[in-house]
């Protein structure tokens, strides 16, 4: 919650320590303490102070930002979290943002190496504010390494907050130009096109696709899933004229017949050699996922 100067003056006892002096004592304690837990408590308190704009001049006046930077360069995840949270809180201050931009490489280095979901959340929130408020140029923050890390967290994190924020970040800053969803149910007759009589051409007589099995036990042929993805790539995203150069995919779970299947293709990079990633989901579970490099013709849209 935000406080006014009048409120703070009324709550400060006669002869008591004022806000600037108290924050200064915290800064001194960080440097003089050899106890990690005490340092964690100091950075947590300073990060909380950074939440209220009324405290920003005090934090700047006692060089608290240097404390945040020093803590960020440690390998302590709690100190790193408090530091990046503080930078996120204070980044809209015109003086603080200069300090942050000057040290953006250190902040990005922490983001690229952390395994702490909360550090990821606050780092992305910081980057997002800097870019949306046009306080930093895109080139200073958006690098291939950073995008790769964001894509990793979006795909592999078990924290729904991280997944959603990564998706928003990628979409808002041009890293996902389009998302195409195709929702359909695979009927037995469609799956039969890839087995049965066609097996004489493919040599695939695997009984798991056979019509002799009950529908509930039968599995959709992997070639069919890949064909659906190829159809989206060739007609929708990037579009006609696209040639697949390289694919890497995994079948993570059985794909069942007569079950709603959502196929999603995302364009990661759009250039002459483009990159897409894709997945197929049934009941929320990923059954098929992969990535492809594409040769995109100039007339492809």
C-alpha positions, 0 to 999 in steps of 0.5 A: 500500500502507498503512504503519504508524507503526512501519514508517515510523519504522524506515525513516526514517534517524536525523536524517532528515526525517519524513513531515509535514515532507516533505509540507510541503516538497512543498506549499511547492515547488508554490507556489514553483516556476515549472516546470509539470513540477515542479508536476505531479511535486509534485501526483502525489506528494501524490496518492499520499500521499493514498492512505494514511489514515496520511498524511491528518493530515499532508496536512491539517496542511500545507494540501495540500488547498489545493494540490489546489484551486489545481491543479484551477482550472488548465487543465492536465489533469495537474494536474487529474487529480492533484487530483481523484484526491487528493480521491477518495483522501482523501474519507472523512476527516471533515475532508477531506470538509468541504473537498471539499463546500465546494468541490464546485462547482469540482470539478463545473465541472472535470468538466463541462469536461474531455475527459480520460477519467481525470479523468472516472473519478476525478471519478465515483468521488469523486461515487459515494463521497460519495453512497454513504457519505451524505457529501453530499446528492444535490442538491449533486452531481446536477444536470441539467447533470452528468447530461447530461455523464455521459450524453454520456460513457456514450454517446460514450466509447471507454474501456470503463471510462468507459462502465461507470462512467457506466452504474453511476452513472446506474443507482445514482442513479435516472437510469436507472430501467429498461432493457428489452432485446429480442433477436430476429432479423428474418426476411425475411417480417417485413421484407416487411411494410414493403415489397412490397404495403405499398409501394402505401400508403407509396409506398416502392419502394426496392429496398434493401428489396425481396425481389428482393435476396438476403437478405444484401444487403437492409436492414431498413426503418427504419420497422420498427426504429422500430416495435419501439422504439415497441412497447417504449415503449407496452407496457413502458417507460414503458407503456400510455397513453404518447404520443410527443411528439418523436423524434430518431434516426439510422440509423448502419449498415445493419440486416441481416436474419436477424441477432441484433438487440438493442433497448434502451430507457432511461428517463432522466427519469420525470415527466409529460414523460418522456425515453427514449433507445434503440438497436438493435445488431447484432454489437455495432454500433449501427445505429439510435439515438435519443431521444424525449420522451413524455407519460406518463399517470398510469395508465402504469406 
